[in-house]
Amino acid sequence: MLVEIVKFFLYAGIIVLISKYILVVTLRKLAENLNLKPKTVGNIAGYATSMPELLTISISSINGLVATSVYNILSSNVINFIQYFASIIMNKNKKAFLNKAIQIDIILVLVTIIIPFVLVWKNVEIKLIFVPLFLILYAFFYYLNSNCHKLFLEKEDAEIARQIQDEGKKENGNTRKTALYMLILFGTGILLYVVGELLGETLNSLCYQFRISETVIGILLGFITSIPELITFFEAQKHHKNQNINDMLGVVEATNNLLTSNTLNLFIIQTIGIIIYSIIQ
């Protein structure tokens, strides 16, 4: 059992290193090269940092550990929110909570926590009937997020446009660099897949050989798979502070990272897990 626990922390450490020194750095360079808005960068980061959840939940579902996947989603989404809130407080950006777009996003994030909590609390059996419901909710959340940002972040959008113009960045980014960064991200995804598979095998061993409950395994997975978000939340705000840019832009990026990650975890990745589990059943 000691060997499996050592493997668990080893693979977790590798995920941290990949996230901090490859994923985050490459995402930032790609965003700068393409002159992307903070909201878009946050969305991309949300997709990228949800890769570990996709891997662990898929592996859990393949191994018939559907309860593990639900607890993984719940713990990941809760931990993501706690990490996000801590990053806002530590970067002294609490005033951003007064913006209505940020408030609406946070409400949506809380819903992504409440839904899996209710499923766990009521011991609801996860079935295929949830798939269309989750997909509809994902589209609805995306619609709300897009429109509330258009309504309540006009000032920030205008400021971004001015900065791009002032810095002479209107021209298109370097195509070769864009291709290189995309290639690196693809390679990073493969690395995370390999490590995620090894981590899944280790957790599967802990669950079946050493009789550790699926609840505990799912919660542990939630902690591990939330590490990339922790790094990107802080990095987003740090980047804009270091560039002497409006602090609100860093909050927008971090908030969209959080919302995209949580909605993706619950509505898309959980859906994939449900479909996988239904096929192998």
MIDOSE-1310 file (N, C-alpha, C; in nm, 2 decimals, decimal comma, always signed):
residues 281
mlve	+0,08/-0,12/+0,00/+0,00/+0,00/+0,00/+0,09/+0,13/+0,00; +0,20/+0,12/+0,07/+0,29/+0,24/+0,08/+0,34/+0,27/-0,06; +0,37/+0,17/-0,14/+0,42/+0,20/-0,28/+0,31/+0,27/-0,36; +0,19/+0,23/-0,35/+0,08/+0,30/-0,42/+0,06/+0,44/-0,38
ivkf	+0,07/+0,46/-0,25/+0,06/+0,60/-0,19/+0,17/+0,69/-0,25; +0,29/+0,63/-0,25/+0,41/+0,71/-0,30/+0,38/+0,74/-0,45; +0,33/+0,65/-0,53/+0,30/+0,67/-0,67/+0,19/+0,78/-0,68; +0,09/+0,78/-0,59/-0,01/+0,88/-0,59/+0,05/+1,02/-0,59
flya	+0,13/+1,04/-0,49/+0,19/+1,17/-0,47/+0,29/+1,21/-0,58; +0,36/+1,11/-0,63/+0,45/+1,13/-0,74/+0,38/+1,18/-0,87; +0,27/+1,11/-0,90/+0,20/+1,15/-1,02/+0,13/+1,28/-1,00; +0,09/+1,31/-0,88/+0,03/+1,44/-0,85/+0,13/+1,55/-0,86
giiv	+0,25/+1,53/-0,82/+0,36/+1,62/-0,83/+0,39/+1,65/-0,98; +0,39/+1,55/-1,06/+0,42/+1,56/-1,20/+0,31/+1,65/-1,27; +0,19/+1,63/-1,23/+0,08/+1,71/-1,28/+0,10/+1,86/-1,25; +0,15/+1,88/-1,12/+0,17/+2,02/-1,08/+0,28/+2,08/-1,17
lisk	+0,39/+2,01/-1,19/+0,50/+2,06/-1,27/+0,46/+2,09/-1,41; +0,39/+1,99/-1,47/+0,34/+2,01/-1,61/+0,25/+2,13/-1,62; +0,16/+2,15/-1,52/+0,07/+2,26/-1,53/+0,14/+2,39/-1,51; +0,23/+2,40/-1,42/+0,29/+2,53/-1,38/+0,39/+2,57/-1,49
yilv	+0,48/+2,48/-1,53/+0,59/+2,52/-1,61/+0,57/+2,50/-1,76; +0,47/+2,43/-1,80/+0,44/+2,41/-1,94/+0,30/+2,46/-1,98; +0,20/+2,41/-1,92/+0,06/+2,45/-1,96/+0,04/+2,60/-1,94; +0,06/+2,66/-1,82/+0,04/+2,80/-1,80/+0,12/+2,89/-1,88
vtlr	+0,25/+2,86/-1,89/+0,35/+2,94/-1,97/+0,31/+2,94/-2,12; +0,27/+2,83/-2,17/+0,24/+2,82/-2,31/+0,11/+2,89/-2,34; +0,01/+2,87/-2,25/-0,12/+2,94/-2,27/-0,10/+3,09/-2,27; -0,01/+3,14/-2,18/+0,01/+3,29/-2,18/+0,08/+3,34/-2,30
klae	+0,17/+3,26/-2,35/+0,24/+3,30/-2,48/+0,15/+3,30/-2,60; +0,06/+3,20/-2,60/-0,03/+3,19/-2,71/-0,13/+3,30/-2,71; -0,18/+3,34/-2,59/-0,27/+3,45/-2,57/-0,21/+3,58/-2,62; -0,09/+3,60/-2,58/-0,02/+3,73/-2,62/+0,01/+3,73/-2,77
nlnl	+0,04/+3,62/-2,82/+0,07/+3,61/-2,97/-0,06/+3,64/-3,05; -0,17/+3,59/-3,00/-0,30/+3,61/-3,07/-0,38/+3,73/-3,03; -0,32/+3,81/-2,93/-0,39/+3,93/-2,88/-0,53/+3,89/-2,83; -0,54/+3,79/-2,75/-0,67/+3,74/-2,70/-0,71/+3,82/-2,58
kpkt	-0,84/+3,84/-2,57/-0,90/+3,91/-2,45/-0,89/+3,82/-2,33; -0,88/+3,88/-2,21/-0,88/+3,80/-2,09/-0,99/+3,69/-2,07; -1,11/+3,73/-2,12/-1,22/+3,64/-2,11/-1,19/+3,51/-2,19; -1,14/+3,53/-2,31/-1,10/+3,42/-2,40/-0,99/+3,34/-2,34
vgni	-0,89/+3,41/-2,29/-0,78/+3,34/-2,23/-0,83/+3,25/-2,11; -0,92/+3,31/-2,03/-0,97/+3,23/-1,92/-1,05/+3,11/-1,97; -1,13/+3,12/-2,07/-1,20/+3,01/-2,13/-1,10/+2,90/-2,18; -1,00/+2,94/-2,25/-0,90/+2,84/-2,29/-0,83/+2,77/-2,17
agya	-0,80/+2,85/-2,07/-0,74/+2,79/-1,95/-0,83/+2,70/-1,89; -0,96/+2,73/-1,89/-1,06/+2,64/-1,83/-1,06/+2,51/-1,90; -1,06/+2,51/-2,03/-1,06/+2,38/-2,10/-0,93/+2,30/-2,08; -0,82/+2,38/-2,08/-0,69/+2,31/-2,06/-0,67/+2,25/-1,92
tsmp	-0,72/+2,32/-1,82/-0,70/+2,28/-1,68/-0,80/+2,17/-1,64; -0,90/+2,15/-1,73/-1,00/+2,04/-1,70/-0,95/+1,91/-1,76; -0,84/+1,91/-1,83/-0,79/+1,78/-1,89/-0,77/+1,67/-1,78; -0,71/+1,70/-1,66/-0,69/+1,60/-1,56/-0,83/+1,53/-1,52
ellt	-0,93/+1,62/-1,51/-1,07/+1,56/-1,47/-1,12/+1,47/-1,58; -1,10/+1,51/-1,71/-1,14/+1,43/-1,82/-1,08/+1,30/-1,81; -0,95/+1,29/-1,78/-0,87/+1,17/-1,78/-0,92/+1,08/-1,66; -0,92/+1,14/-1,54/-0,95/+1,06/-1,42/-1,10/+1,01/-1,42
isis	-1,19/+1,09/-1,47/-1,33/+1,05/-1,47/-1,35/+0,94/-1,58; -1,29/+0,96/-1,69/-1,30/+0,86/-1,80/-1,24/+0,72/-1,75; -1,13/+0,73/-1,68/-1,07/+0,61/-1,63/-1,15/+0,55/-1,52; -1,21/+0,63/-1,43/-1,29/+0,58/-1,33/-1,42/+0,51/-1,39
sing	-1,48/+0,57/-1,49/-1,59/+0,52/-1,55/-1,56/+0,39/-1,62; -1,45/+0,38/-1,69/-1,41/+0,25/-1,75/-1,39/+0,14/-1,65; -1,35/+0,18/-1,53/-1,33/+0,08/-1,43/-1,45/+0,06/-1,34; -1,57/+0,12/-1,39/-1,69/+0,10/-1,32/-1,71/+0,18/-1,19
lvat	-1,62/+0,27/-1,17/-1,62/+0,35/-1,04/-1,70/+0,48/-1,07; -1,83/+0,47/-1,10/-1,91/+0,58/-1,13/-1,93/+0,68/-1,01; -1,94/+0,62/-0,89/-1,95/+0,70/-0,77/-1,83/+0,79/-0,75; -1,71/+0,73/-0,79/-1,59/+0,81/-0,78/-1,59/+0,93/-0,86
svyn	-1,64/+0,92/-0,99/-1,65/+1,03/-1,08/-1,74/+1,14/-1,03; -1,85/+1,11/-0,96/-1,94/+1,21/-0,91/-1,87/+1,29/-0,79; -1,80/+1,21/-0,70/-1,73/+1,28/-0,59/-1,61/+1,36/-0,65; -1,55/+1,31/-0,75/-1,44/+1,38/-0,82/-1,49/+1,52/-0,86
ilss	-1,60/+1,52/-0,94/-1,66/+1,65/-0,99/-1,70/+1,74/-0,87; -1,77/+1,69/-0,77/-1,81/+1,77/-0,66/-1,69/+1,83/-0,59; -1,59/+1,75/-0,55/-1,47/+1,80/-0,48/-1,39/+1,89/-0,57; -1,38/+1,86/-0,70/-1,30/+1,95/-0,79/-1,37/+2,09/-0,80
nvin	-1,50/+2,09/-0,81/-1,57/+2,22/-0,83/-1,57/+2,30/-0,70; -1,58/+2,23/-0,59/-1,57/+2,30/-0,46/-1,43/+2,36/-0,44; -1,33/+2,28/-0,46/-1,19/+2,32/-0,44/-1,16/+2,43/-0,54; -1,20/+2,42/-0,66/-1,18/+2,53/-0,76/-1,23/+2,66/-0,71
fiqy	-1,35/+2,66/-0,65/-1,41/+2,78/-0,60/-1,34/+2,84/-0,49; -1,30/+2,75/-0,39/-1,22/+2,80/-0,28/-1,09/+2,86/-0,32; -1,02/+2,79/-0,41/-0,89/+2,84/-0,47/-0,91/+2,98/-0,54; -1,02/+2,99/-0,61/-1,04/+3,11/-0,68/-1,07/+3,23/-0,58
fasi	-1,15/+3,20/-0,48/-1,18/+3,30/-0,38/-1,06/+3,34/-0,31; -0,97/+3,25/-0,27/-0,85/+3,28/-0,20/-0,76/+3,36/-0,29; -0,75/+3,33/-0,42/-0,67/+3,41/-0,51/-0,71/+3,55/-0,52; -0,84/+3,57/-0,52/-0,90/+3,71/-0,53/-0,86/+3,79/-0,40
imnk	-0,88/+3,72/-0,29/-0,85/+3,79/-0,16/-0,70/+3,82/-0,15; -0,62/+3,72/-0,18/-0,47/+3,74/-0,17/-0,41/+3,84/-0,26; -0,48/+3,86/-0,38/-0,44/+3,96/-0,47/-0,51/+4,10/-0,45; -0,59/+4,11/-0,35/-0,66/+4,23/-0,31/-0,74/+4,28/-0,42
nkka	-0,82/+4,19/-0,48/-0,91/+4,23/-0,59/-1,06/+4,21/-0,55; -1,09/+4,22/-0,42/-1,23/+4,20/-0,37/-1,33/+4,30/-0,43; -1,28/+4,41/-0,47/-1,38/+4,51/-0,53/-1,43/+4,46/-0,66; -1,37/+4,36/-0,73/-1,42/+4,30/-0,85/-1,55/+4,24/-0,83
flnk	-1,58/+4,19/-0,71/-1,71/+4,12/-0,68/-1,83/+4,22/-0,69; -1,80/+4,35/-0,70/-1,91/+4,45/-0,71/-1,96/+4,45/-0,86; -1,89/+4,40/-0,95/-1,93/+4,39/-1,09/-2,03/+4,29/-1,11; -2,14/+4,32/-1,18/-2,26/+4,23/-1,20/-2,22/+4,11/-1,28
aiqi	-2,13/+4,13/-1,38/-2,09/+4,01/-1,46/-2,02/+3,91/-1,37; -1,93/+3,96/-1,29/-1,86/+3,86/-1,20/-1,96/+3,80/-1,10; -2,05/+3,88/-1,05/-2,15/+3,82/-0,96/-2,24/+3,71/-1,02; -2,28/+3,73/-1,15/-2,36/+3,63/-1,22/-2,27/+3,51/-1,24
diil	-2,15/+3,53/-1,28/-2,06/+3,41/-1,30/-2,04/+3,33/-1,17; -2,03/+3,40/-1,06/-2,01/+3,33/-0,93/-2,14/+3,25/-0,90; -2,25/+3,31/-0,92/-2,38/+3,24/-0,90/-2,39/+3,11/-0,98; -2,34/+3,12/-1,11/-2,34/+3,00/-1,20/-2,24/+2,90/-1,14
vlvt	-2,13/+2,94/-1,09/-2,03/+2,85/-1,03/-2,09/+2,78/-0,91; -2,16/+2,85/-0,83/-2,23/+2,79/-0,71/-2,33/+2,68/-0,76; -2,40/+2,70/-0,87/-2,49/+2,61/-0,92/-2,42/+2,48/-0,96; -2,30/+2,49/-1,01/-2,22/+2,38/-1,05/-2,17/+2,30/-0,93
iiip	-2,18/+2,36/-0,82/-2,15/+2,29/-0,69/-2,27/+2,22/-0,63; -2,38/+2,30/-0,64/-2,51/+2,25/-0,58/-2,56/+2,13/-0,65; -2,55/+2,12/-0,78/-2,61/+2,01/-0,85/-2,54/+1,88/-0,82; -2,41/+1,87/-0,82/-2,35/+1,74/-0,78/-2,36/+1,71/-0,63
fvlv	-2,37/+1,82/-0,55/-2,40/+1,80/-0,41/-2,53/+1,73/-0,38; -2,63/+1,78/-0,45/-2,77/+1,72/-0,44/-2,77/+1,57/-0,49; -2,69/+1,55/-0,60/-2,69/+1,41/-0,65/-2,62/+1,31/-0,55; -2,52/+1,36/-0,48/-2,45/+1,28/-0,38/-2,54/+1,27/-0,26
wknv	-2,60/+1,38/-0,21/-2,68/+1,38/-0,09/-2,80/+1,29/-0,10; -2,87/+1,30/-0,22/-2,99/+1,22/-0,24/-2,96/+1,08/-0,30; -2,83/+1,05/-0,31/-2,78/+0,92/-0,36/-2,85/+0,89/-0,50; -2,86/+0,99/-0,59/-2,92/+0,97/-0,72/-2,84/+0,88/-0,81
eikl	-2,90/+0,79/-0,87/-2,83/+0,70/-0,96/-2,81/+0,77/-1,09; -2,68/+0,78/-1,14/-2,64/+0,85/-1,26/-2,68/+0,76/-1,38; -2,77/+0,82/-1,46/-2,82/+0,74/-1,58/-2,80/+0,83/-1,71; -2,83/+0,77/-1,82/-2,82/+0,84/-1,95/-2,92/+0,95/-1,96
ifvp	-3,02/+0,95/-1,88/-3,12/+1,06/-1,89/-3,06/+1,19/-1,86; -2,95/+1,19/-1,78/-2,89/+1,32/-1,74/-2,81/+1,38/-1,86; -2,77/+1,30/-1,96/-2,69/+1,35/-2,07/-2,76/+1,47/-2,14; -2,88/+1,46/-2,20/-2,94/+1,58/-2,27/-2,96/+1,70/-2,17
lfli	-2,99/+1,67/-2,05/-3,01/+1,78/-1,95/-2,88/+1,85/-1,92; -2,78/+1,78/-1,91/-2,65/+1,84/-1,88/-2,60/+1,93/-2,00; -2,63/+1,87/-2,12/-2,58/+1,95/-2,24/-2,66/+2,08/-2,26; -2,79/+2,07/-2,23/-2,88/+2,19/-2,24/-2,83/+2,29/-2,14
lyaf	-2,80/+2,25/-2,01/-2,76/+2,34/-1,91/-2,62/+2,40/-1,95; -2,53/+2,32/-2,01/-2,40/+2,38/-2,05/-2,42/+2,49/-2,15; -2,51/+2,47/-2,25/-2,54/+2,57/-2,35/-2,60/+2,70/-2,29; -2,69/+2,68/-2,19/-2,76/+2,79/-2,12/-2,66/+2,87/-2,04
fyyl	-2,57/+2,80/-1,97/-2,46/+2,87/-1,89/-2,37/+2,95/-1,98; -2,33/+2,89/-2,09/-2,25/+2,96/-2,19/-2,32/+3,09/-2,24; -2,44/+3,08/-2,27/-2,52/+3,19/-2,32/-2,53/+3,30/-2,21; -2,55/+3,27/-2,09/-2,56/+3,37/-1,98/-2,43/+3,44/-1,96
nsnc	-2,32/+3,36/-1,96/-2,19/+3,41/-1,94/-2,15/+3,51/-2,05; -2,17/+3,48/-2,17/-2,14/+3,56/-2,29/-2,21/+3,69/-2,28; -2,34/+3,69/-2,25/-2,43/+3,81/-2,26/-2,41/+3,90/-2,14; -2,38/+3,84/-2,02/-2,36/+3,93/-1,90/-2,23/+4,00/-1,92
hklf	-2,13/+3,94/-1,98/-2,00/+4,01/-2,00/-2,02/+4,13/-2,10; -2,10/+4,10/-2,20/-2,12/+4,21/-2,30/-2,20/+4,33/-2,23; -2,28/+4,30/-2,14/-2,36/+4,40/-2,07/-2,29/+4,48/-1,97; -2,21/+4,41/-1,89/-2,15/+4,47/-1,77/-2,00/+4,49/-1,77
leke	-1,93/+4,45/-1,88/-1,79/+4,47/-1,88/-1,75/+4,55/-2,01; -1,83/+4,64/-2,05/-1,80/+4,72/-2,17/-1,68/+4,81/-2,14; -1,66/+4,86/-2,03/-1,55/+4,95/-1,99/-1,42/+4,87/-2,01; -1,41/+4,75/-1,96/-1,29/+4,67/-1,96/-1,26/+4,63/-2,11
daei	-1,36/+4,60/-2,18/-1,34/+4,56/-2,33/-1,29/+4,68/-2,40; -1,34/+4,80/-2,38/-1,29/+4,92/-2,44/-1,14/+4,94/-2,41; -1,11/+4,92/-2,28/-0,97/+4,94/-2,23/-0,88/+4,85/-2,30; -0,92/+4,72/-2,32/-0,84/+4,62/-2,39/-0,81/+4,67/-2,53
arqi	-0,91/+4,72/-2,60/-0,89/+4,76/-2,73/-0,79/+4,88/-2,74; -0,80/+4,97/-2,65/-0,71/+5,08/-2,65/-0,57/+5,04/-2,62; -0,55/+4,94/-2,53/-0,41/+4,89/-2,50/-0,35/+4,83/-2,62; -0,43/+4,75/-2,69/-0,38/+4,68/-2,81/-0,34/+4,78/-2,92
qdeg	-0,42/+4,89/-2,93/-0,39/+4,99/-3,03/-0,26/+5,07/-2,99; -0,26/+5,11/-2,86/-0,14/+5,19/-2,81/-0,01/+5,11/-2,83; -0,02/+4,98/-2,81/+0,10/+4,90/-2,81/+0,14/+4,85/-2,95; +0,05/+4,89/-3,05/+0,08/+4,85/-3,18/+0,07/+4,70/-3,21
kken	-0,03/+4,64/-3,14/-0,05/+4,50/-3,15/-0,16/+4,46/-3,24; -0,21/+4,55/-3,32/-0,33/+4,52/-3,40/-0,30/+4,41/-3,51; -0,17/+4,41/-3,55/-0,14/+4,31/-3,66/-0,16/+4,17/-3,61; -0,17/+4,08/-3,70/-0,18/+3,94/-3,66/-0,06/+3,88/-3,59
gntr	-0,08/+3,79/-3,50/+0,04/+3,73/-3,44/+0,12/+3,64/-3,53; +0,24/+3,61/-3,48/+0,33/+3,52/-3,56/+0,27/+3,38/-3,58; +0,24/+3,35/-3,71/+0,18/+3,22/-3,74/+0,26/+3,10/-3,69; +0,39/+3,11/-3,71/+0,48/+3,00/-3,67/+0,48/+2,98/-3,52
ktal	+0,48/+3,09/-3,45/+0,47/+3,08/-3,30/+0,34/+3,02/-3,26; +0,23/+3,06/-3,32/+0,10/+3,01/-3,29/+0,10/+2,86/-3,31; +0,15/+2,81/-3,42/+0,16/+2,67/-3,45/+0,24/+2,60/-3,35; +0,35/+2,66/-3,31/+0,44/+2,60/-3,21/+0,37/+2,58/-3,07
ymli	+0,31/+2,69/-3,03/+0,24/+2,69/-2,90/+0,12/+2,58/-2,90; +0,05/+2,58/-3,01/-0,05/+2,48/-3,03/+0,00/+2,34/-3,02; +0,12/+2,32/-3,08/+0,19/+2,19/-3,08/+0,23/+2,15/-2,94; +0,28/+2,25/-2,87/+0,32/+2,23/-2,73/+0,20/+2,19/-2,64
lfgt	+0,09/+2,26/-2,66/-0,03/+2,23/-2,59/-0,08/+2,09/-2,61; -0,07/+2,05/-2,74/-0,11/+1,92/-2,78/-0,02/+1,81/-2,71; +0,11/+1,84/-2,71/+0,20/+1,75/-2,64/+0,18/+1,75/-2,49; +0,14/+1,87/-2,43/+0,11/+1,87/-2,29/-0,01/+1,79/-2,26
gill	-0,11/+1,79/-2,35/-0,23/+1,71/-2,33/-0,20/+1,56/-2,33; -0,10/+1,52/-2,41/-0,06/+1,38/-2,41/+0,01/+1,35/-2,28; +0,10/+1,44/-2,24/+0,17/+1,41/-2,11/+0,07/+1,40/-1,99; -0,03/+1,49/-1,99/-0,13/+1,48/-1,88/-0,21/+1,35/-1,90
yvvg	-0,24/+1,31/-2,02/-0,31/+1,19/-2,04/-0,23/+1,07/-1,98; -0,10/+1,06/-2,01/-0,02/+0,95/-1,97/-0,02/+0,95/-1,81; +0,01/+1,07/-1,75/+0,02/+1,07/-1,61/-0,12/+1,05/-1,55; -0,22/+1,10/-1,61/-0,36/+1,08/-1,56/-0,40/+0,93/-1,56
ellg	-0,35/+0,86/-1,66/-0,38/+0,71/-1,67/-0,31/+0,64/-1,56; -0,18/+0,68/-1,54/-0,10/+0,61/-1,43/-0,17/+0,64/-1,29; -0,21/+0,77/-1,28/-0,28/+0,80/-1,15/-0,41/+0,72/-1,14; -0,48/+0,71/-1,25/-0,61/+0,63/-1,24/-0,58/+0,49/-1,20
etln	-0,48/+0,43/-1,26/-0,44/+0,29/-1,22/-0,41/+0,28/-1,08; -0,33/+0,38/-1,03/-0,30/+0,37/-0,88/-0,42/+0,38/-0,79; -0,51/+0,48/-0,83/-0,63/+0,49/-0,75/-0,72/+0,37/-0,76; -0,72/+0,31/-0,88/-0,80/+0,19/-0,89/-0,75/+0,08/-0,80
slcy	-0,61/+0,07/-0,80/-0,55/-0,03/-0,71/-0,58/+0,00/-0,56; -0,57/+0,12/-0,52/-0,61/+0,16/-0,38/-0,75/+0,13/-0,35; -0,84/+0,14/-0,45/-0,98/+0,12/-0,43/-1,01/-0,03/-0,41; -0,96/-0,11/-0,51/-1,00/-0,25/-0,51/-0,91/-0,34/-0,42
qfri	-0,78/-0,32/-0,42/-0,69/-0,40/-0,35/-0,68/-0,37/-0,20; -0,69/-0,24/-0,17/-0,68/-0,20/-0,03/-0,81/-0,15/+0,03; -0,92/-0,17/-0,05/-1,06/-0,14/+0,00/-1,08/+0,00/+0,05; -1,02/+0,10/-0,02/-1,04/+0,24/+0,01/-1,17/+0,28/-0,06
setv	-1,27/+0,34/+0,00/-1,40/+0,37/-0,05/-1,39/+0,46/-0,17; -1,49/+0,45/-0,26/-1,49/+0,54/-0,38/-1,51/+0,68/-0,34; -1,57/+0,71/-0,23/-1,59/+0,85/-0,18/-1,45/+0,91/-0,16; -1,37/+0,84/-0,08/-1,24/+0,89/-0,05/-1,15/+0,91/-0,17
igil	-1,16/+0,81/-0,26/-1,08/+0,82/-0,39/-1,13/+0,94/-0,47; -1,26/+0,96/-0,48/-1,31/+1,07/-0,56/-1,27/+1,20/-0,50; -1,27/+1,22/-0,37/-1,23/+1,34/-0,30/-1,08/+1,37/-0,33; -1,00/+1,26/-0,32/-0,86/+1,27/-0,34/-0,83/+1,32/-0,49
lgfi	-0,90/+1,26/-0,58/-0,89/+1,30/-0,72/-0,93/+1,44/-0,74; -1,03/+1,49/-0,66/-1,07/+1,63/-0,68/-0,96/+1,72/-0,64; -0,89/+1,69/-0,53/-0,78/+1,77/-0,49/-0,67/+1,78/-0,59; -0,63/+1,66/-0,65/-0,52/+1,65/-0,74/-0,56/+1,72/-0,87
tsip	-0,68/+1,70/-0,92/-0,72/+1,75/-1,05/-0,75/+1,90/-1,05; -0,75/+1,96/-0,93/-0,78/+2,10/-0,91/-0,65/+2,18/-0,91; -0,53/+2,12/-0,90/-0,40/+2,18/-0,89/-0,38/+2,28/-1,01; -0,41/+2,24/-1,13/-0,38/+2,33/-1,25/-0,46/+2,46/-1,23
elit	-0,59/+2,45/-1,19/-0,67/+2,57/-1,17/-0,61/+2,67/-1,07; -0,56/+2,61/-0,96/-0,49/+2,69/-0,85/-0,38/+2,78/-0,91; -0,30/+2,71/-1,00/-0,19/+2,78/-1,06/-0,24/+2,89/-1,15; -0,33/+2,86/-1,24/-0,38/+2,96/-1,34/-0,46/+3,07/-1,28
ffea	-0,53/+3,05/-1,17/-0,60/+3,16/-1,10/-0,51/+3,27/-1,05; -0,40/+3,23/-0,99/-0,30/+3,32/-0,93/-0,22/+3,38/-1,05; -0,18/+3,30/-1,15/-0,10/+3,35/-1,26/-0,17/+3,46/-1,33; -0,30/+3,45/-1,36/-0,38/+3,54/-1,44/-0,38/+3,68/-1,37
qkhh	-0,40/+3,68/-1,24/-0,40/+3,81/-1,17/-0,26/+3,87/-1,16; -0,16/+3,78/-1,13/-0,03/+3,83/-1,12/+0,02/+3,89/-1,25; -0,01/+3,83/-1,36/+0,03/+3,88/-1,49/-0,02/+4,02/-1,52; -0,14/+4,05/-1,49/-0,20/+4,18/-1,52/-0,15/+4,28/-1,42
knqn	-0,12/+4,24/-1,30/-0,06/+4,34/-1,20/+0,08/+4,37/-1,24; +0,16/+4,27/-1,29/+0,30/+4,30/-1,33/+0,31/+4,39/-1,45; +0,20/+4,38/-1,54/+0,20/+4,46/-1,66/+0,14/+4,60/-1,63; +0,10/+4,63/-1,51/+0,04/+4,75/-1,47/-0,09/+4,78/-1,55
indm	-0,16/+4,67/-1,57/-0,29/+4,67/-1,64/-0,40/+4,67/-1,54; -0,52/+4,71/-1,57/-0,64/+4,71/-1,49/-0,65/+4,58/-1,42; -0,65/+4,58/-1,29/-0,66/+4,45/-1,21/-0,79/+4,37/-1,25; -0,89/+4,44/-1,29/-1,02/+4,38/-1,32/-1,00/+4,27/-1,43
lgvv	-0,91/+4,30/-1,52/-0,88/+4,21/-1,64/-0,83/+4,07/-1,59; -0,75/+4,08/-1,49/-0,70/+3,95/-1,43/-0,81/+3,87/-1,36; -0,90/+3,95/-1,30/-1,02/+3,88/-1,23/-1,11/+3,82/-1,34; -1,13/+3,89/-1,44/-1,22/+3,84/-1,55/-1,16/+3,71/-1,61
eatn	-1,03/+3,71/-1,63/-0,96/+3,59/-1,68/-0,97/+3,47/-1,58; -0,95/+3,50/-1,45/-0,96/+3,39/-1,35/-1,10/+3,34/-1,33; -1,20/+3,44/-1,34/-1,34/+3,40/-1,32/-1,38/+3,31/-1,43; -1,35/+3,35/-1,56/-1,39/+3,27/-1,67/-1,32/+3,13/-1,67
nllt	-1,19/+3,13/-1,62/-1,12/+3,00/-1,60/-1,20/+2,91/-1,51; -1,25/+2,97/-1,39/-1,32/+2,90/-1,29/-1,46/+2,85/-1,35; -1,53/+2,94/-1,41/-1,66/+2,90/-1,46/-1,65/+2,79/-1,57; -1,56/+2,81/-1,67/-1,55/+2,72/-1,78/-1,51/+2,58/-1,72
sntl	-1,41/+2,58/-1,63/-1,37/+2,46/-1,57/-1,48/+2,38/-1,50; -1,55/+2,45/-1,42/-1,66/+2,39/-1,34/-1,78/+2,34/-1,43; -1,82/+2,42/-1,53/-1,93/+2,38/-1,61/-1,88/+2,26/-1,70; -1,76/+2,27/-1,75/-1,70/+2,16/-1,83/-1,70/+2,03/-1,75
nlfi	-1,65/+2,04/-1,62/-1,65/+1,92/-1,54/-1,78/+1,86/-1,52; -1,88/+1,94/-1,48/-2,01/+1,89/-1,45/-2,09/+1,84/-1,57; -2,10/+1,93/-1,67/-2,19/+1,91/-1,78/-2,14/+1,83/-1,90; -2,01/+1,84/-1,92/-1,95/+1,78/-2,04/-1,87/+1,65/-2,00
iqti	-1,77/+1,67/-1,91/-1,69/+1,56/-1,87/-1,77/+1,45/-1,79; -1,86/+1,50/-1,70/-1,95/+1,40/-1,64/-2,04/+1,33/-1,74; -2,08/+1,40/-1,84/-2,16/+1,33/-1,95/-2,08/+1,23/-2,02; -1,95/+1,26/-2,05/-1,87/+1,16/-2,11/-1,85/+1,03/-2,02
giii	-1,84/+1,06/-1,89/-1,83/+0,95/-1,79/-1,95/+0,86/-1,79; -2,07/+0,93/-1,80/-2,20/+0,86/-1,80/-2,21/+0,77/-1,92; -2,17/+0,82/-2,03/-2,18/+0,75/-2,16/-2,08/+0,63/-2,16; -1,96/+0,65/-2,11/-1,86/+0,54/-2,10/-1,91/+0,43/-2,01
ysii	-1,96/+0,47/-1,89/-2,01/+0,37/-1,79/-2,13/+0,30/-1,85; -2,22/+0,36/-1,92/-2,34/+0,30/-1,98/-2,30/+0,20/-2,08; -2,19/+0,23/-2,16/-2,15/+0,14/-2,27/-2,09/+0,01/-2,21; -2,00/+0,03/-2,11/-1,93/-0,09/-2,05/-2,01/-0,17/-1,95
q	-2,13/-0,12/-1,91/-2,21/-0,19/-1,81/-2,26/-0,32/-1,86
